[in-house]
Amino acid sequence: MIIPISSAALRENTPSEALFDTHSEVSLDFKHVQKQLSNGYKKPFLLIDSNIIRLKTRRFKATMPRVHPHYAVKANPDRRVLQTLIEEEASFEIASINELDLLLELGIPASEVFYSNPIKSRAYLEYAVSKGVEWYVLDSVEELRKIVSVKVDAKMYLRIDTPNIGSDWPLAGKFGAHLADINEIITEAAALNADLAGVTFHVGSQCRNPQNWRVGIERAIDIFSEMLTAGLNPRLLNIGGGFPVRYIKPIPAIEIIANVINKAIAKLPDHIRIIAEPGRYLVSDSAYFVCRVVGTATRNGKRWMYWDAGMFGGVIEMTEGLHYEILTDRTGNNISWTIAGPTCDSVDTLMQDALLPHNIQEGDFIYIPNAGAYTTAYACNFNGFPLPDVFVI
Ligand SMILES: *Cc1c(COP(=O)(O)O)cnc(C)c1O
């Protein structure tokens, strides 16, 4: 059902419930999980439906025809995922030279790759330059000088701080030049005759407030004027990532966010290239994460369950407050469980007070939908537990 949005609601600075859940979202069909399990179970796995990645990429492009997606490789760097995105004519954004190598092996031209990590080691910069990467982000005078010292004609874009209100992972603080820092960076770029050519921001991951993009774009437009005044040639707007997917909380559909973004960019002249860096949005809904209960216990009256995958095995975002939908084959009454991973590190405790059937026991499967982003990408072998498998259909 489509709920009409009043322009008053769009002007609000806090998310209005009227913005939420107005378009249906697609998830991997559970029958594929059952089919995979009919071959047996060895260890936790992620099952990806590449068709959903295709659909999400097409939907993203259709809602924002002027905004070209550069997928954030860190969300899920699986080659088959990247290949699917290439076939859908998406481009890419990287943080390291390993991510760059992965893309070069797949035939992506380096000149189309955006190096969007605001602090890069000199060695990584030299490597990226030698491979032909042209676009580099910065958010400080020091990084500006470092990039120019390695590549005098680098095309650079300035990462600015924007509000992260309504994001599940506010990123504010670690990166982004503040208002007070921007002038010095622009002045130094002009003095060095450097090609500071654009502005970027990141509204925070899983951002449920479309107004954050509007504020970021408006700030970028102001900074373009400052750049022009300083003699620079601004021609790139990079609106970053943060586009949300459905877990448990309702989200504004991409069409609603696009509506806000399209209005905000309408004033920009045609020579301004506009890109975005969606990560989670393009891949999350495509996959189920499947793991298993290896044991249960009662401790001081509280029920605990231990999975064979925890924060080191693929579900680290649960420890950061992400509430996935958690499905099991049990239908008993729900009770409050504490969920933990299999390692002996006490930080490997995933969730307190998860309401799940009382009769869950050793050997039960746990099914987590919409888990294609930031799961296997984070997994490591800590304590001798294996990396999850990744299957792609
Ligand atoms: C992680 C990241 C993204 C992707 O963020 P999502 O929230 O997954 O969309 C985009 N750009 C940069 C610079 C990032 O670090």
The ligand as an SDF file (V2000), in Angstrom:
LIG
                    3D

 15 15  0  0  0  0  0  0  0  0999 V2000
   30.9950    1.6320    4.7820 C   0  0  0  0  0  0  0  0  0  0  0  0
   30.9700    2.7540    3.8210 C   0  0  0  0  0  0  0  0  0  0  0  0
   29.9320    2.8500    2.9040 C   0  0  0  0  0  0  0  0  0  0  0  0
   28.7530    1.9170    2.8800 C   0  0  0  0  0  0  0  0  0  0  0  0
   27.9000    2.1330    3.9440 O   0  0  0  0  0  0  0  0  0  0  0  0
   26.4750    1.3880    4.0430 P   0  0  0  0  0  0  0  0  0  0  0  0
   25.9420    1.8740    5.3210 O   0  0  0  0  0  0  0  0  0  0  0  0
   26.7470   -0.0870    4.0230 O   0  0  0  0  0  0  0  0  0  0  0  0
   25.6780    1.8170    2.8550 O   0  0  0  0  0  0  0  0  0  0  0  0
   29.9870    3.8770    1.9720 C   0  0  0  0  0  0  0  0  0  0  0  0
   31.0150    4.7660    1.9680 N   0  0  0  0  0  0  0  0  0  0  0  0
   32.0320    4.6980    2.8460 C   0  0  0  0  0  0  0  0  0  0  0  0
   33.1230    5.7070    2.7640 C   0  0  0  0  0  0  0  0  0  0  0  0
   32.0410    3.7070    3.8070 C   0  0  0  0  0  0  0  0  0  0  0  0
   33.0370    3.6550    4.6940 O   0  0  0  0  0  0  0  0  0  0  0  0
  1  2  1  0
  2  3  1  0
  2 14  2  0
  3  4  1  0
  3 10  2  0
  4  5  1  0
  5  6  1  0
  6  7  2  0
  6  8  1  0
  6  9  1  0
 10 11  1  0
 11 12  2  0
 12 13  1  0
 12 14  1  0
 14 15  1  0
M  END
$$$$
